[in-house]
Every structure is written in structure tokens, then in C-alpha cells.
Amino acid sequence: MEKYHKTDIAPVENENERYETYQAVNPQMDFTRTKNNYNIIKRQRPYTQFINDKIEALDLPTKVRKDAVLMCSFVVGSDREFFGKLSPSEQQQFFVDCTHFFAERYGEDNIISAVVHMDETTPHLHMNLIPIANGRLCAKTLFDRKELQNLQSDFHSVVGKKWNLQRGKEGSTAKHLDTAAFKLKKMSEAADQAELRANEAESKRAIAEQRQVHAERKTQQLEDKQKQLQRDTAPLQAAANVLQEYNGGRRKLNKRDLPVIAAEAAKLKAENGQLEERLQISARDQSDVFNLYQKTEREKRALQSDADVLREIREHAPDKLQEVIETVKQRKLDKCRPKSFRPSGNHWSK
């Protein structure tokens, strides 16, 4: 859960709703899939306007402080394995159930938006709400440590069990990442994977080059052998020409020469046929190797940009990256690490 002040809200809305002015900094985002994003709850007003209207309706005795928390946000989702087992309609129902849970707990009228992102690594729900209780803004008391622990337990009881999701270990000291750190962690992991895939592509390219060299060498050997055969069979070819002259009546038939000439001509024809077949096979092998070489080159270029992301992170945000790495190491030590929850849904609008 993250808390936002007044000046933070517009950028969050821009990112959640994927407005045309949004400039993505997350390399995991695929804009070709942004059209698949959808809202479960969407107001007909900007986030800030909706919040101002709600606060005005509270008729508070004092003016809201400039540093007051006006919006609390949750990201709900799960891993690829979970969503891979669900149909699109089941994914949507999962996120509807998540939204119903928050609406029942904190009031549907206090929900600013519930939007599902389908254009990143895994589907997930961004749930934004105004922290109102007992007719006043109270983010600090509404979402204290105890309430957040109860929230996780109750969410699992109401939604998680229904969808066979495992609750995180209660009382765990594992540190949750904020949204920026979480995305940085994902970017780092993606860059590491990209670098690994780039190395694999480089290995494949090296193998392809070796195969190409081998094919070219073999082809050259076959061509040299063909030239040698042509030299060696020149006398046989001359004999075959004599045979043709005999058959054409241009030379007087000599019965003693005929069997020898016929045998040598047949042998020449068979050897030339075998040589041509081997040359055709070698040409096909060389073509396949060249195609593989081109494919691995394309893969290497495509993956290089992903590897560059890791280098940029390591250069410009080394402290943040180290924090993420340490967090990942700590989580790996926990055998029962909690799974996050993520979204899909029908449409509510007000």
C-alpha cells in the first residue's frame, strides 16, 4: 500500500489510466497490449476532482492540511503460473472479487478507481481509494500496521481461498517494496534475463558460424574433388564419346572395344550423379546454417536493448538496485514467501 499527497495524484492517474501524455519508463510495458487494459470502477471525473468533491461533502470543521494523505493505493495480482491457469473471463472475475472486497471494507463511494493493467509482465489491479473513516480523512489510523496485517488475512479468507491462493507468512519480517522499488526489481530481473538470453544467442551465433565455416570447407572439398574427378575421368569421357560415335554410325564398330567403353561410360555417369547429389546436400546445409546465423543475429539485436536497461540501472541507480537485490536474497531464504494478488473485471461506473 502506498500513500499519496495532492501533488502526487495526477502523475499516478496518468500512469494508471495510460493517458496519451503518459511517457512509460518501464521496459516491461508492451503498448501493443495497452488496449486490453480495462476499468472495473471508473469515475467520470479526474482523480483530483473526485477527491475534492468527496472532501467538500465531508464538511470538515478545519481546512485539509497541505501534506495530508488524500489517496491510498494497492496493487493486487499474482504470478504467471496462477493467471496461466485462468481463462480471460476467470481472470476478470478474480479482479472483480478483489474490487468487491475493498468496496465492502472501505466503502465503494470512497474508491477513486479500480483499473486492470494487461500490458505488463502479469495482469494486476491498481486500487485507489480515499482514506475516509467516521466522516474524516484518517490514512494514518485507517491503515496502521495492525490494520494492514488484518487486511492481508481477511483478503486471503475472502478472496485468496476462493482462488486457491496461499497467504503470506504471518508475522514475517520480510520488507515489502514500494511501487518504484518493485518496478526497479522487475526491471533488474528482466535485464538479467535479457543478458542471459543475449549470451545464449551469442553462443548460438558462434555455433552457427562454426557450422557455416564447416559447410563452406566441405563444399570447397567437394568442388576440389569434382575437379579432380573431371581430370581423372577425362579418358573415360573420351571413351564415352567414342561409344557415341559408334552408336551414331560415325565410327566403324569394333566388338572388342565395345564392352570396355560401355562399362567405363556407365561408371563415369554413376560417379558424376553421386557427386552432384552430395553437392546439393552441402548447398542445403550451408543455406540452413546461414538462416540460423541471421536468426541469432536478430535475437542478439533485440535482446541487446534489454541488456542496456540493466547497465543503465547499475550506472544511475546503484543504491536502489542493491536494495532490491538484498530484498530478493532475503525473500529467497523464506520458504513460504507470500504471493501478491492481481486483477481483471466487469465495469462499475459512477
C-alpha positions in Angstrom: 0.0 0.0 0.0 1.2 3.5 -0.9 0.1 6.9 0.4 -0.1 9.9 -1.9 -0.3 13.6 -1.3 -2.1 16.2 -3.5 0.8 16.8 -5.9 1.4 13.0 -6.4 -2.1 12.2 -7.6 -2.1 13.5 -11.2 1.1 11.5 -12.2 -0.4 8.3 -10.6 -3.6 8.9 -12.6 -1.7 9.4 -15.8 0.2 6.1 -15.3 -2.9 4.1 -14.2 -5.1 5.3 -17.0 -2.4 5.3 -19.7 -3.3 8.7 -21.0 -1.8 9.8 -24.3 0.6 12.1 -22.4 2.0 9.2 -20.4 5.7 8.5 -21.0 6.5 5.0 -20.0 9.7 4.4 -18.2 9.0 0.7 -17.5 10.7 -1.5 -20.2 8.3 -4.3 -19.3 5.4 -2.4 -20.7 4.1 -3.5 -24.1 2.0 -0.7 -25.7 0.6 -3.2 -28.2 -1.4 -4.7 -25.3 -2.4 -1.5 -23.6 -5.8 -1.7 -25.5 -6.5 -4.7 -23.3 -6.4 -2.7 -20.1 -9.8 -2.0 -18.5 -11.6 -0.4 -15.6 -13.7 -2.1 -13.0 -14.6 1.2 -11.4 -14.1 4.4 -13.4 -15.4 7.8 -12.3 -16.4 10.5 -14.8 -14.0 13.0 -13.2 -10.3 13.2 -12.8 -8.9 11.7 -9.6 -8.2 15.1 -8.0 -11.6 16.4 -8.8 -13.3 13.3 -7.4 -11.2 13.7 -4.2 -12.0 17.4 -3.8 -15.7 16.7 -4.3 -15.7 14.0 -1.6 -13.7 16.2 0.9 -16.1 19.1 0.3 -19.1 16.8 1.0 -17.5 15.9 4.4 -18.0 19.4 5.6 -14.9 19.2 7.7 -14.5 21.8 10.6 -11.0 22.7 9.6 -9.1 23.1 6.3 -7.3 20.0 5.0 -3.6 20.2 5.6 -1.3 20.6 2.5 0.6 17.5 3.5 -2.5 15.4 4.1 -2.7 11.9 2.5 -5.5 12.1 0.0 -5.2 8.8 -1.7 -4.1 5.3 -0.7 -3.2 2.8 -3.5 -2.9 -1.0 -3.6 -1.5 -3.3 -6.3 -3.3 -6.6 -6.4 -2.1 -9.6 -8.5 -0.3 -12.9 -8.6 2.3 -14.7 -10.7 2.2 -16.1 -14.2 1.5 -19.6 -13.1 -1.7 -18.5 -11.4 -3.0 -16.5 -14.3 -1.9 -19.1 -16.8 -4.4 -21.5 -15.4 -7.3 -19.0 -15.8 -9.4 -18.1 -18.8 -9.8 -14.4 -19.7 -13.3 -14.4 -18.1 -11.9 -16.1 -14.9 -9.1 -13.5 -14.7 -11.7 -10.8 -14.9 -13.9 -12.4 -12.2 -10.8 -12.6 -9.9 -10.3 -8.9 -10.2 -14.0 -8.2 -9.7 -13.8 -10.2 -6.5 -10.8 -8.2 -5.4 -12.7 -4.9 -6.0 -15.8 -6.1 -4.2 -13.6 -6.9 -1.2 -12.2 -3.3 -1.0 -15.6 -1.8 -1.7 -17.2 -3.8 1.2 -14.3 -3.0 3.6 -13.7 0.7 2.8 -16.8 1.8 1.0 -17.5 1.8 -2.7 -18.1 5.5 -2.7 -14.5 6.0 -1.4 -12.9 4.1 -4.3 -11.4 6.6 -6.8 -10.6 4.0 -9.5 -10.0 0.3 -10.0 -8.1 -0.3 -13.2 -6.6 -3.5 -14.5 -3.3 -3.5 -16.5 -2.8 -6.2 -19.1 0.2 -4.6 -20.8 2.9 -5.6 -18.3 4.6 -8.8 -17.2 1.5 -10.2 -15.4 -2.1 -8.8 -15.1 -2.6 -6.7 -11.9 -5.2 -4.3 -10.4 -4.5 -0.8 -9.3 -6.9 0.0 -6.5 -7.0 3.7 -5.5 -9.2 5.0 -2.6 -9.7 8.0 -0.3 -8.8 7.1 3.3 -12.1 8.2 4.9 -13.5 6.8 8.1 -16.1 8.2 10.5 -16.5 11.2 8.3 -12.9 12.4 8.2 -9.6 11.8 6.4 -7.5 9.4 8.5 -4.9 7.5 6.5 -2.6 7.1 9.5 -5.2 5.4 11.7 -7.1 3.7 9.0 -4.0 1.9 7.6 -1.9 1.4 10.6 0.3 -1.7 11.0 -2.3 -3.8 12.6 -5.0 -3.0 10.0 -2.6 -3.9 7.2 -1.9 -7.3 8.8 -5.7 -7.8 9.3 -6.2 -6.7 5.7 -3.9 -9.4 4.4 -5.5 -12.1 6.5 -9.1 -11.1 5.6 -8.3 -10.7 1.9 -6.9 -14.3 1.9 -10.0 -15.5 3.7 -12.5 -13.8 1.4 -10.7 -13.9 -2.0 -7.5 -15.9 -1.7 -9.0 -19.2 -0.5 -11.7 -18.9 -3.2 -9.0 -18.8 -5.9 -6.6 -21.3 -4.1 -4.0 -18.7 -3.4 -1.6 -19.1 -0.5 -1.4 -16.5 2.3 1.9 -14.9 3.1 3.6 -16.0 6.3 2.0 -14.1 9.3 4.4 -12.1 11.3 7.0 -12.2 8.6 9.8 -9.6 8.8 10.2 -9.5 5.1 10.2 -6.0 3.8 7.6 -5.0 1.2 8.9 -2.9 -1.7 7.2 0.3 -2.7 6.0 0.6 -6.3 9.2 2.2 -7.6 11.4 -0.3 -5.9 9.2 -3.2 -7.1 9.3 -2.0 -10.7 13.1 -1.5 -10.4 13.4 -5.0 -9.1 11.4 -6.3 -12.1 13.4 -4.2 -14.5 16.6 -5.6 -12.9 15.3 -9.2 -13.2 14.2 -8.6 -16.8 17.6 -7.1 -17.6 19.4 -10.1 -16.1 17.3 -12.4 -18.1 17.9 -10.4 -21.2 21.6 -10.5 -20.6 21.4 -14.3 -20.1 19.4 -14.7 -23.3 21.9 -12.4 -25.2 24.7 -14.7 -24.0 22.7 -17.7 -25.2 22.1 -16.0 -28.6 25.8 -15.2 -28.8 26.6 -18.9 -28.2 24.1 -20.0 -30.8 25.6 -17.4 -33.3 29.1 -18.8 -32.6 27.9 -22.4 -33.3 26.1 -21.2 -36.4 29.4 -19.6 -37.6 31.3 -22.7 -36.9 28.7 -24.8 -38.9 28.9 -22.3 -41.7 32.7 -22.5 -41.9 32.5 -26.3 -41.8 29.9 -26.3 -44.6 31.9 -23.9 -46.7 35.0 -26.0 -46.1 33.2 -29.2 -47.0 31.7 -27.6 -50.1 35.2 -26.5 -51.2 36.5 -30.0 -50.7 33.6 -31.4 -52.8 34.3 -28.8 -55.5 38.0 -29.8 -55.5 37.1 -33.4 -55.7 34.8 -32.8 -58.6 37.6 -31.0 -60.5 39.9 -33.9 -59.7 37.3 -36.4 -60.9 36.8 -34.4 -64.0 40.6 -34.7 -64.6 40.6 -38.4 -63.7 37.6 -39.2 -65.9 38.7 -37.3 -68.9 39.9 -40.6 -70.6 36.6 -42.2 -69.7 34.7 -39.3 -71.2 36.8 -39.7 -74.3 35.8 -43.4 -74.4 32.2 -42.4 -74.0 32.5 -40.0 -76.9 33.8 -42.9 -79.0 30.9 -45.0 -77.9 28.5 -42.3 -79.1 30.3 -42.2 -82.4 29.8 -46.0 -82.7 26.2 -45.6 -81.9 25.8 -42.8 -84.4 27.4 -44.7 -87.1 30.2 -42.3 -87.4 32.8 -44.9 -86.4 33.2 -48.4 -87.6 32.1 -50.9 -84.9 34.9 -52.7 -83.1 33.4 -55.5 -81.0 36.5 -55.9 -78.8 36.4 -52.2 -77.6 32.6 -52.1 -77.1 32.3 -53.8 -73.6 35.2 -51.8 -72.1 33.9 -48.5 -73.4 30.3 -49.2 -72.2 31.5 -50.2 -68.7 33.7 -47.1 -68.3 30.9 -44.8 -69.5 28.4 -46.3 -67.0 30.9 -45.9 -64.2 31.5 -42.2 -65.2 27.8 -41.5 -65.2 27.3 -43.1 -61.7 30.1 -41.2 -60.1 29.0 -37.9 -61.6 25.5 -38.5 -60.3 26.7 -39.2 -56.8 28.9 -36.1 -56.8 26.0 -33.9 -57.9 23.8 -35.3 -55.1 26.5 -34.6 -52.5 26.9 -31.0 -53.8 23.2 -30.4 -53.5 23.1 -31.7 -49.9 26.1 -29.5 -49.0 24.3 -26.4 -50.5 21.2 -27.1 -48.5 23.3 -27.4 -45.3 25.0 -24.2 -46.0 21.7 -22.4 -46.5 20.3 -23.7 -43.2 23.4 -22.6 -41.4 23.2 -19.1 -42.9 19.5 -18.8 -41.9 20.3 -19.8 -38.4 23.1 -17.2 -38.3 20.7 -14.5 -39.4 18.1 -15.5 -36.8 20.6 -15.4 -34.0 21.8 -12.0 -35.1 18.2 -10.7 -35.0 17.8 -12.2 -31.5 21.0 -10.6 -30.3 20.0 -7.2 -31.5 16.5 -7.5 -30.0 17.9 -8.6 -26.6 20.7 -6.0 -26.5 18.3 -3.2 -25.6 17.1 -5.2 -22.6 20.7 -5.7 -21.5 21.2 -2.0 -21.8 18.5 -1.4 -19.3 20.5 -3.3 -16.7 23.6 -1.3 -17.4 21.6 2.0 -17.1 20.2 0.9 -13.7 23.6 -0.1 -12.4 25.0 3.2 -13.6 22.3 5.6 -12.4 20.6 3.8 -9.5 23.2 1.6 -7.9 21.9 2.2 -4.3 18.3 1.3 -5.3 19.5 -1.7 -7.2 21.5 -3.0 -4.3 18.5 -2.6 -2.0 16.4 -4.6 -4.4 19.0 -7.4 -4.7 19.2 -7.6 -0.9 15.4 -7.8 -0.6 15.3 -10.6 -3.2 18.0 -12.6 -1.3 16.1 -12.2 1.9 12.9 -13.4 0.3 14.6 -16.5 -1.1 15.5 -17.5 2.4 11.8 -17.7 3.4 10.4 -21.0 2.2 6.8 -19.7 2.5 7.2 -16.3 0.8 3.8 -14.5 0.3 2.3 -14.3 -3.1 0.8 -11.0 -4.3 -2.7 -10.7 -5.7 -3.6 -9.2 -9.1 -6.7 -8.2 -11.2 -9.4 -8.3 -14.1 -13.1 -7.3 -14.2 -16.5 -6.1 -15.1 -17.3 -2.4 -15.1 -18.8 -0.3 -12.4 -19.1 3.4 -13.1 -20.4 6.3 -11.2 
